[in-house]
Amino acid sequence: MRALMYLAIAVATVWAADWLVWQGRTIAGSGYGSVSVDRVVVAPLKNNKEEYYPDGRMVIRCTRSLLPEGLPQVGGRPCWWVERNPVLFDR
């Protein structure tokens, strides 16, 4: 039970620290970044098959934070995640 309590405290501390650092960066003007990614449109076909159509490159706005979207930035993906996954599949 103690280990679970320490784990919860550690997770809350990391979340709070990430939120505070991100807020500081946002106030300073560097809380968001942008990454260029390839966009691919996925069209469903019969028999659970899919067809892929390249749709060029686009720029995605991302957050300069540790945690993924929704935690703590609603709807924002961290830039480190977008840089490691440079293809956006639009279904």
C-alpha positions in Angstrom: 0.0 0.0 0.0 2.9 2.3 0.8 4.5 1.7 -2.6 1.2 2.6 -4.3 1.1 5.8 -2.4 4.7 6.7 -3.3 4.0 5.9 -6.9 0.9 8.2 -6.9 3.0 11.0 -5.3 5.8 10.6 -7.9 3.3 10.7 -10.8 1.6 13.8 -9.4 5.0 15.5 -8.9 6.1 14.8 -12.5 2.8 16.0 -13.8 2.9 19.2 -11.7 6.5 19.9 -12.7 5.8 19.4 -16.4 2.8 21.7 -16.2 4.7 24.4 -14.4 7.7 24.3 -16.8 5.3 24.3 -19.8 3.4 27.3 -18.3 6.7 29.2 -17.8 7.7 28.5 -21.4 4.2 29.5 -22.7 4.5 32.8 -20.8 8.0 33.3 -22.2 6.7 32.6 -25.7 8.3 29.2 -26.3 5.7 26.8 -25.0 4.6 25.8 -28.5 6.6 24.6 -31.5 5.9 23.4 -35.0 7.0 20.3 -36.9 6.6 19.5 -40.5 5.0 16.1 -41.1 3.9 14.0 -44.1 0.1 13.6 -44.4 -1.4 10.4 -45.7 -5.1 9.9 -46.3 -6.4 6.4 -45.6 -9.4 5.2 -47.6 -11.3 2.1 -46.4 -12.1 -0.5 -49.0 -14.0 -3.8 -48.9 -12.9 -6.8 -46.9 -11.1 -4.7 -44.3 -8.5 -3.4 -46.7 -7.2 0.2 -46.9 -5.7 2.3 -49.6 -3.2 5.0 -48.8 -3.0 8.4 -50.7 0.0 10.7 -50.0 -1.3 14.3 -49.4 1.9 16.3 -49.1 3.5 17.9 -46.1 1.9 20.0 -43.4 3.0 21.8 -40.3 1.6 20.6 -37.0 1.6 22.8 -33.8 3.0 21.0 -30.9 3.8 21.6 -27.2 7.2 21.7 -25.7 6.4 19.4 -22.8 7.1 16.0 -21.5 3.6 14.5 -21.2 1.3 13.6 -24.2 -1.8 15.3 -25.3 -4.5 16.1 -22.7 -2.0 16.0 -19.8 -1.6 18.9 -19.0 -2.1 20.6 -22.4 -5.6 19.9 -23.8 -5.3 18.7 -27.4 -1.6 19.3 -27.8 1.0 16.7 -28.8 4.5 17.1 -27.4 7.1 18.0 -30.1 9.3 15.1 -29.2 6.4 12.7 -30.1 5.6 14.4 -33.4 9.3 14.5 -34.4 9.6 10.7 -33.8 6.3 10.0 -35.7 6.6 12.2 -38.8 3.7 10.7 -40.7 0.1 11.8 -40.0 -2.5 9.2 -41.1 -5.9 10.9 -41.7 -8.7 8.3 -41.6 
